[in-house]
Amino acid sequence: MYHRYIEGAKSFTRNLPHSFSYRPFSDVLFISEGANWVTSWEIREISELLEKLGISSRCSGSIPFGLPRQSIFFANRYNVMLHPRRYFLGGNRIAFPYYHGHPDSGESRFIECYENLKRFHDKICKIQVTNSRMYNLALSTGIDPSKVLLIPIGINKRFFPRQTPESKKKLRTKYNIPQSATVIGSFQKDGHGWGEGSAPKLEKGPDLFLDAVKILKNSDPDLFILISGPARGYVKKGLATLKIPYRHIYIEDYTRINELYHCLDLYIIASREEGGPKAVLESMACGIPLVTTRVGQAIDLVRNGENGWMVDVEDSEGLAYWAERALCNSSELQDVIAKGFNTVRDNTYESQLPLWIKFFRGFVENA
């Protein structure tokens, strides 16, 4: 904890001189979570878009207080919305993504963020939401609608080439996964903390995922689960109890995650609450059939039976039903995969450039 305070103080001191620039609000200061995780990659991609627009950006670790006369984009809204009086100054511009966290879930952090958004929305310059559910939630606070932009978490197609029979065979060999197995993937963090993850984050649906694969095991004795990401202890224990073979491979280099997708026959998202997840577009880009609950940007991007399959939240039986159908009906699979490629094409970071131009207009000078 002491180390975090020291690093925060250093970040604050390092960026403070920009508050005295003769050109205030001329660049974007990104405040990162400091972890090699989803939001860090989002910052990288958005920074590249800003470069194309001729806008400079800086990236820093956490800061303990707001900085005047600067345009500050917080990768994690909790920094701001749980401590609004620290960060909202009369002379700064604040933006952040509001990926997920509906107060209906009952989680105290989500409720507090929502209540603070209602109280302080006049001090916020821009909010990115990634799906229509969160867009409607943000507008319900009374915020000026022009401040809220719906921009899904995009995808960089360079990192996600299409699976081929050759790539599938090669990468299963590399990661010691049986060639004859039916391999289902789940790559998201779904345990609390950054350790073993024995305590589940129920909003990510690890219990629902286990219920679904338990059903699938009854019809497919060759079922094999490939998991990635940190804190997967709860799922690993559950798979061992169910006697379902699995492999946990954590690839920290995001540009190589495609290797795991290429090992798959199907990807399942079982979450109760999401902002993305990135796996929606990642699986489609690799040509991997997707079965998901009705969460996050899947609500807007997935068309049931057309480019993937979608069921209501909590419906583990539905997840298993559509997974089995996808795996057993190769005749309709190719059309679904092809339409998934079209969805990916429409949601690359490059295709989102007009949306980000609109987002940064009024947030950065001369944007």
C-alpha positions in Angstrom: 0.0 0.0 0.0 2.8 2.4 0.9 4.4 1.7 -2.5 1.2 2.6 -4.3 1.1 5.9 -2.5 4.7 6.7 -3.4 4.0 5.8 -7.1 0.8 7.9 -7.1 2.7 10.9 -5.7 5.4 10.5 -8.3 2.8 10.4 -11.1 1.1 13.5 -9.7 4.3 15.4 -9.5 5.4 14.4 -13.0 2.2 15.6 -14.6 1.6 18.7 -12.6 3.8 21.0 -14.7 1.4 20.5 -17.7 -1.2 22.4 -15.6 0.9 25.5 -16.1 1.3 25.1 -19.9 0.4 28.1 -22.1 -1.8 25.7 -24.1 -4.1 24.0 -21.6 -6.2 21.1 -22.7 -4.0 20.5 -25.7 -3.3 16.8 -25.1 -4.8 13.9 -23.2 -3.5 12.5 -20.0 -4.5 8.8 -19.7 -4.6 7.4 -16.1 -4.0 3.7 -16.3 -4.8 1.0 -13.8 -1.2 0.0 -14.0 -2.0 -3.7 -14.9 -1.4 -5.5 -18.1 -5.1 -5.9 -18.5 -8.1 -5.0 -20.8 -8.2 -1.2 -20.0 -4.4 -0.9 -20.6 -4.8 -2.2 -24.1 -7.8 0.1 -24.7 -5.6 3.1 -23.8 -2.9 1.9 -26.3 -5.5 1.7 -29.1 -7.1 5.0 -28.3 -3.7 6.6 -28.1 -3.0 5.4 -31.7 -6.3 6.9 -32.9 -5.4 10.2 -31.3 -2.0 10.1 -33.0 -3.9 9.8 -36.4 -5.9 12.9 -35.4 -2.7 14.8 -34.5 -3.5 14.9 -30.8 -0.7 14.2 -28.3 -1.3 12.0 -25.3 0.5 10.9 -22.1 0.0 7.8 -20.0 0.5 7.7 -16.3 -0.2 5.6 -13.3 -2.7 6.6 -10.7 -2.8 10.1 -9.3 -4.2 10.9 -5.8 -5.9 14.2 -6.8 -7.1 16.0 -9.9 -4.9 18.2 -12.0 -6.1 21.7 -13.1 -6.2 22.8 -16.8 -5.8 19.3 -18.1 -7.9 16.8 -20.1 -7.7 13.6 -18.1 -9.1 10.3 -19.2 -9.3 7.7 -16.4 -9.2 4.1 -17.6 -11.1 3.0 -14.5 -14.1 5.1 -13.4 -13.8 3.9 -9.8 -10.8 6.2 -9.3 -13.1 9.2 -9.9 -16.6 8.1 -9.1 -15.8 6.7 -5.6 -13.8 9.8 -4.7 -15.3 12.6 -6.8 -14.3 15.5 -4.6 -10.6 14.6 -5.0 -10.7 14.8 -8.8 -13.4 17.3 -9.9 -11.7 20.7 -10.1 -13.2 23.8 -11.6 -10.4 24.0 -14.1 -10.1 20.5 -15.5 -11.9 18.2 -17.9 -12.6 14.6 -16.9 -13.6 11.6 -19.0 -13.8 7.9 -18.4 -15.5 4.7 -19.7 -18.6 3.4 -17.9 -18.3 -0.2 -19.1 -20.5 -2.0 -16.6 -21.9 -1.8 -13.1 -25.7 -1.6 -13.1 -26.9 -0.6 -9.6 -29.7 -3.2 -10.0 -27.0 -5.8 -9.2 -27.0 -4.6 -5.6 -23.2 -4.3 -5.4 -22.3 -1.3 -3.2 -19.6 0.0 -5.6 -22.0 0.1 -8.5 -24.7 1.9 -6.5 -22.2 4.5 -5.2 -20.8 5.2 -8.7 -24.4 5.7 -10.0 -25.4 8.0 -7.2 -22.2 10.0 -7.6 -22.9 10.3 -11.3 -26.3 11.7 -10.5 -24.7 14.3 -8.1 -21.7 15.3 -10.1 -22.6 14.8 -13.8 -22.3 18.5 -14.5 -18.6 18.3 -13.7 -17.9 15.4 -16.1 -16.9 16.3 -19.7 -17.3 12.9 -21.5 -18.3 9.3 -20.8 -17.8 6.3 -23.1 -20.4 3.6 -22.7 -20.0 0.3 -24.7 -23.6 -0.9 -24.8 -27.2 0.3 -24.9 -28.0 -0.8 -21.4 -25.3 1.4 -19.9 -26.1 4.2 -22.3 -29.7 4.3 -20.9 -28.4 4.0 -17.4 -26.1 7.0 -17.8 -28.8 9.1 -19.3 -31.1 8.3 -16.4 -28.8 10.3 -14.2 -29.9 13.5 -15.9 -26.5 14.1 -17.6 -26.4 16.1 -20.8 -26.8 13.4 -23.5 -24.1 15.1 -25.6 -21.6 14.0 -23.0 -22.4 10.3 -23.4 -21.2 8.4 -26.4 -21.8 4.7 -27.2 -18.6 3.3 -28.5 -18.1 -0.5 -28.2 -14.8 -1.9 -27.1 -13.2 -2.3 -30.5 -10.9 -4.9 -32.0 -7.5 -4.8 -33.7 -7.8 -7.4 -36.5 -4.0 -7.6 -36.8 -3.9 -9.5 -33.5 -6.7 -12.0 -34.4 -6.2 -13.8 -37.7 -8.8 -16.4 -38.8 -8.5 -20.0 -37.6 -7.6 -22.5 -40.2 -7.4 -26.3 -40.0 -3.6 -26.0 -40.1 -3.4 -23.4 -37.3 -5.8 -25.4 -35.1 -3.7 -28.5 -35.4 -0.4 -26.7 -34.9 -1.5 -24.8 -31.8 -3.2 -27.7 -30.2 0.1 -29.6 -30.6 2.0 -26.6 -29.1 -0.3 -26.4 -26.1 -0.7 -30.2 -25.6 -4.4 -30.2 -26.3 -5.9 -33.4 -27.8 -6.6 -33.1 -31.5 -9.8 -35.1 -31.2 -11.3 -33.2 -28.3 -14.2 -30.7 -28.4 -12.5 -27.7 -27.0 -14.5 -24.9 -25.4 -12.8 -21.7 -24.3 -13.2 -19.2 -21.4 -10.5 -16.6 -21.2 -11.8 -14.0 -18.7 -10.8 -13.2 -15.2 -13.6 -14.5 -12.9 -12.1 -14.7 -9.5 -11.6 -12.0 -6.9 -8.1 -10.4 -6.6 -5.0 -11.3 -8.6 -4.1 -14.4 -6.8 -5.5 -17.9 -7.1 -9.1 -16.6 -7.5 -10.8 -19.2 -5.3 -13.6 -16.8 -4.4 -15.7 -16.3 -7.6 -16.8 -13.0 -9.1 -20.4 -14.0 -9.6 -21.1 -11.2 -12.1 -18.7 -13.0 -14.4 -20.8 -16.2 -14.2 -18.2 -18.8 -13.4 -20.9 -20.9 -11.7 -23.1 -20.7 -14.8 -20.2 -21.7 -17.0 -19.6 -24.8 -14.9 -23.3 -25.6 -15.0 -23.3 -25.4 -18.8 -20.2 -27.5 -19.3 -21.6 -30.1 -16.9 -24.6 -30.5 -19.1 -22.4 -30.7 -22.3 -20.3 -33.4 -20.7 -23.3 -35.7 -20.7 -23.5 -35.6 -24.5 -19.8 -35.2 -25.4 -17.3 -37.5 -23.6 -14.5 -35.7 -25.5 -15.2 -32.3 -23.9 -12.1 -30.3 -23.0 -12.0 -26.8 -21.5 -9.3 -24.3 -22.3 -9.1 -21.4 -19.8 -6.9 -18.4 -19.6 -6.5 -15.2 -17.6 -5.6 -14.8 -13.9 -7.6 -15.8 -10.8 -9.3 -18.8 -12.3 -9.1 -21.0 -9.2 -12.9 -21.4 -8.7 -13.4 -22.7 -12.2 -10.4 -25.0 -12.1 -11.6 -26.5 -8.9 -15.1 -26.9 -10.4 -13.8 -28.6 -13.5 -11.7 -31.0 -11.4 -14.8 -31.9 -9.4 -16.8 -32.5 -12.6 -13.9 -34.6 -13.9 -13.7 -32.5 -17.1 -10.2 -32.3 -18.5 -8.9 -28.7 -18.9 -5.8 -26.7 -19.4 -5.1 -23.3 -17.9 -2.7 -21.2 -20.0 -2.2 -17.6 -19.1 -0.6 -15.6 -21.9 0.3 -12.2 -20.6 1.1 -10.9 -24.1 -2.2 -9.8 -25.5 -1.0 -9.9 -29.1 -0.7 -13.7 -28.7 -4.1 -14.5 -27.2 -5.2 -15.5 -30.7 -3.2 -18.7 -30.3 -5.6 -19.9 -27.7 -8.7 -19.0 -29.8 -7.2 -21.1 -32.6 -7.3 -24.2 -30.4 -11.1 -23.9 -29.9 -14.3 -25.3 -31.3 -16.5 -22.9 -29.4 -16.4 -20.0 -26.9 -18.8 -19.4 -24.1 -19.5 -16.2 -22.2 -21.7 -16.9 -19.1 -21.5 -13.5 -17.4 -24.3 -11.8 -15.5 -22.7 -8.3 -15.9 -20.3 -7.0 -18.6 -19.1 -4.0 -20.4 -17.6 -5.9 -23.3 -16.3 -8.4 -23.0 -13.6 -8.3 -25.6 -14.1 -12.0 -26.3 -17.3 -11.2 -28.3 -15.3 -9.7 -31.2 -12.2 -11.7 -30.6 -13.9 -15.0 -31.0 -15.8 -13.8 -34.1 -12.6 -12.4 -35.7 -10.9 -15.8 -35.3 -13.9 -17.6 -36.7 -14.9 -19.3 -33.4 -18.6 -19.9 -32.8 -19.8 -17.8 -29.8 -22.6 -18.6 -27.3 -23.2 -15.8 -24.8 -25.6 -14.5 -22.2 -27.4 -11.2 -22.9 -24.8 -8.9 -21.4 -22.6 -6.0 -22.3 -22.0 -5.2 -25.9 -23.2 -8.7 -26.8 -26.7 -7.2 -26.4 -26.0 -4.9 -29.4 -23.5 -6.9 -31.5 -24.8 -10.5 -31.3 -27.9 -11.5 -33.4 -29.1 -14.8 -32.2 -28.8 -17.5 -34.8 -27.1 -15.1 -37.3 -23.6 -14.3 -36.1 -23.7 -16.1 -32.8 -26.1 -17.4 -30.2 -27.4 -15.5 -27.1 -29.5 -16.5 -24.1 -30.9 -14.7 -21.1 -28.7 -14.1 -18.1 -28.7 -17.1 -15.6 -29.7 -19.5 -18.4 -27.0 -22.1 -18.2 -29.3 -24.7 -19.8 -29.7 -22.3 -22.8 -25.9 -21.9 -23.0 -25.5 -25.7 -23.2 -28.3 -26.1 -25.7 -27.0 -23.6 -28.2 -23.4 -24.8 -27.7 -24.4 -28.3 -28.6 -26.4 -27.1 -31.5 -23.5 -25.0 -32.8 -21.1 -27.9 -32.5 -23.4 -30.4 -34.2 -24.8 -28.4 -37.1 -21.9 -27.7 -39.3 -24.2 -26.8 -42.2 -25.3 -23.5 -40.5 -22.0 -22.8 -38.8 -20.2 -21.4 -41.8 -22.9 -18.8 -42.4 -22.8 -17.7 -38.8 -19.0 -17.4 -38.8 -19.1 -15.3 -42.0 -21.6 -12.9 -40.5 -19.4 -12.7 -37.5 -16.6 -11.5 -39.7 -18.8 -8.7 -40.9 -19.6 -7.7 -37.4 -15.9 -7.5 -36.6 -15.2 -5.4 -39.8 -17.8 -2.9 -38.5 -16.2 -2.6 -35.1 -12.5 -2.3 -35.6 -10.8 0.6 -33.9 -10.2 2.2 -37.4 -14.0 2.0 -38.2 -14.7 3.7 -34.8 -12.5 6.8 -35.7 -15.5 9.0 -36.4 -17.0 8.2 -33.0 -13.8 9.0 -31.2 -13.5 12.3 -33.1 -16.9 13.2 -31.7 -15.9 12.0 -28.3 -12.7 14.2 -28.0 -14.4 17.2 -29.5 -14.8 19.6 -26.6 -12.5 17.5 -24.4 -9.3 18.4 -26.2 -8.6 21.8 -27.7 -8.7 21.8 -31.5 -9.9 18.2 -31.6 
